[in-house]
Amino acid sequence: MGAKRFLALANRTPAYDGAMAAVVAAEQQKERQPAQPGSGPDEPQQVDVDQMNLIVPGLIDRVEV
């Protein structure tokens, strides 16, 4: 692996760490909550805006309510 590719991958590591931390936190929260009726694999998942911003940095620049 060349130095340029290594540095490009190393630069993205903090974003991956943040995304994985958000996924782990969401899974732990889901385990603590009782199952809701109608929630299955085909139902859309609810994701917090902060978690989404960690998964895809820069995707959400401005949210209007």
C-alpha positions in Angstrom: 0.0 0.0 0.0 1.4 3.4 -1.0 1.8 6.2 1.5 -0.8 8.3 -0.3 -3.5 5.6 0.1 -2.4 4.9 3.7 -2.7 8.6 4.7 -6.1 8.8 2.9 -7.4 5.8 4.9 -5.9 7.1 8.1 -7.6 10.4 7.6 -11.0 8.8 7.5 -10.5 6.6 10.6 -12.0 9.1 13.1 -15.2 9.3 11.0 -15.5 5.5 11.0 -14.9 5.5 14.7 -17.7 8.0 15.3 -20.1 6.1 13.0 -19.4 2.8 14.7 -19.8 4.4 18.1 -23.2 5.8 17.0 -24.3 2.3 15.8 -23.2 0.6 19.0 -25.1 3.2 21.1 -28.2 2.8 19.0 -28.0 -1.0 19.3 -27.6 -0.8 23.1 -30.5 1.6 23.4 -32.6 -0.8 21.3 -31.8 -3.7 23.6 -32.8 -1.7 26.6 -36.2 -0.8 25.2 -39.1 -3.3 24.9 -40.1 -4.3 21.5 -42.8 -2.2 20.0 -45.7 -3.7 18.1 -45.3 -3.3 14.3 -41.5 -2.9 14.5 -39.9 -5.4 12.2 -37.1 -5.6 9.6 -39.3 -3.9 7.0 -40.1 -0.9 9.1 -37.9 2.2 8.7 -35.5 3.0 11.4 -35.6 6.2 13.4 -32.1 7.8 13.5 -31.2 10.9 15.6 -29.8 13.8 13.6 -26.6 13.8 15.5 -26.0 10.1 14.8 -26.7 10.7 11.1 -24.2 13.5 11.0 -21.6 11.2 12.5 -22.4 8.5 10.0 -22.2 10.8 7.0 -20.4 14.0 7.9 -21.6 17.1 6.1 -24.8 15.5 4.9 -27.0 17.6 7.2 -25.8 21.2 7.1 -29.0 22.9 8.1 -32.3 21.6 9.5 -35.4 23.7 9.4 -38.2 22.9 11.8 
